[in-house]
Amino acid sequence: MAATAVEAWDERWATPEGRADWLVPHPAVAGLVPVLKARGAQHVLDLGCGVGRHALFFAEHGFAVEAIDGAAAGLDFACRDAAARDLRLSLRQADADTLPFSDESFDYVLSWNVIFHGTMGDVGRRLAEIWRVLKPGGLFQGTMLSKRDVQFGRGRAIAPDTFIRGSDPKAHPHFYCDLAGLAVLFAGFELLSLTQEEQRRPGSWHWHILVERR
Ligand SMILES: C[S@@+](CC[C@H](N)C(=O)[O-])C[C@H]1O[C@@H](n2cnc3c(N)ncnc32)[C@H](O)[C@@H]1O
């Protein structure tokens, strides 16, 4: 597991201030519900669910939801929020590198701002796991960091296109890619939609990706 990334998020999820920006579903994710319904999707995995904003949203819309994260504090908050809203879903602590699910389990896997913490090899392994647990024709929606991001190239390079920012030796790695990198990483998928979006801060460029498992 990219342990340092999970540790940093675990600390953040433990406080109301840390959670504050991560409680409302992203419009691109919320907007996929009609598409999923039209395709007859039922089984959904939120990989790296954080405090559960998307997992609970999908449960609210009637999907059968599994949600995993490495950070216990986020799962704990999601569990309490689900109980308060009377929502049913499965939440468990697990690692994106070895998903605890059988092959071809899900119609849709979401991993929003998660899988890029690591090297290109780490990202490739996670995408192979996502491909494995998706049914043929299932959808993956997620984000990657773009080389257009203002942070690209800043900090300590630990592998090609992978940087650790700040002086904290435990700070977590970020992998950035361009179109050519995406083509390699997503070779097992059919591209349905790809945009570059600034998230939260100016210059914070992310790829927003929707693909179908071949
Ligand atoms: C930026 S937060 C995003 C949370 C959620 N996807 C959202 O959009 O609200 C990243 C989350 O991914 C989790 N994470 C990062 N690397 C992980 C890994 N290798 N395995 C499991 N969870 C991981 C972190 O613990 C954190 O909760």
The ligand as a Gaussian input file, in Angstrom:
#p B3LYP/6-31G(d) Opt

LIG

0 1
 C       -8.046000      12.400000      -2.094000
 S       -8.797000      11.218000      -1.071000
 C      -10.254000      10.916000      -2.070000
 C      -11.378000      10.277000      -1.337000
 C      -12.624000       9.979000      -2.179000
 N      -12.314000       9.195000      -3.361000
 C      -13.330000      11.253000      -2.564000
 O      -13.303000      11.628000      -3.763000
 O      -13.917000      11.875000      -1.701000
 C       -7.815000       9.759000      -1.362000
 C       -8.261000       8.529000      -0.566000
 O       -7.625000       7.381000      -1.112000
 C       -7.147000       6.549000      -0.069000
 N       -6.013000       5.769000      -0.589000
 C       -4.875000       6.265000      -1.156000
 N       -4.078000       5.247000      -1.547000
 C       -4.726000       4.093000      -1.213000
 C       -4.429000       2.710000      -1.358000
 N       -3.288000       2.314000      -1.939000
 N       -5.320000       1.799000      -0.914000
 C       -6.479000       2.189000      -0.315000
 N       -6.829000       3.488000      -0.157000
 C       -5.966000       4.425000      -0.603000
 C       -6.777000       7.515000       1.037000
 O       -6.754000       6.890000       2.303000
 C       -7.872000       8.581000       0.918000
 O       -8.982000       8.269000       1.732000

